[in-house]
């Protein structure tokens, strides 16, 4: 079972979101490749480099990984070990899938809390109190809105952040609140995709949250294509 064959957007809105998600992932990957290629050419042919190139590629790589996690849940593309699961009959497999879904939801909730608590001070917002569960918002936490990236230049489209969170002071580099925004955003998206995948298991539209027997399916597909 391949992930791509198991997912079909059911509405025009779903197809639009799916298209945006795939386009964004492809764009990030393309930009990483382009910036790295330009830097190699500049370094070896002109003894120069984009001073911000490496940092931007690292940021884009983090975005790609975090967005890819939620995309993998949506496409049922995450690999998993099903040796133990296959020892059970169909009802047993379904029960184990439901337990797995519950664990994933709990983890996604903890991830969302942790991501918000880390990002919030960079946006001059308050993190939540409580170690495991949010017990309200903390007070008196010193914001980190003035923290900037090491080399990434400030972009004009984000100048509004200077008045919004930096008390009118100008940024000479891109504030960290921008690249770090991917943390709560991707965590929320992961939670959404896990809830959607879990509901598909509950309703019987999916048997598992992982892709199973990928190698056997690839061999079967190849054999079918030769016929």
C-alpha angles and dihedrals in degrees: 000000000000122000094233094054092052098056125072120164106233100203140036090252091051091050091049093051090046091051092048091049094050092044092051093050091048091047092052092049091047093050091050090052094045096048092046091048093049091049092052092050093047093047099047100034104032103020088237137106145192099261091206095043100096094046092049091050090051090050092048091048090054090049091049094051095046094046090044092059093061091041090054091054091050093049095039086237101136113113119230142170112254100173092113094038091057090060089072131073122248097277090047092050090051092051091050090049090053091050089049090050091051091051091049092050091050091049092047090052092051090046091052092051092048093046092051093046091052097044100039098076090053087057093046088251130126124259120224125263123234129067099240106009128034108256096182131294123311119240131215095027111151109237123231098207091129093061111112136187120265101246111351109116120234114262121220094230089066098049089104087072089070092068095032100054110356100061092247095303114137123242118231091191134027109285115243091236088079102056092034091056087084088073100068092029095054092041090055090047091049090052091049093049092046090051090049092048091046092051089051089056092047092051093045097246090118132035097202146359092240136063109254132205093002093165094049091049091050091052091047092050091050092049091049091051091054092056 
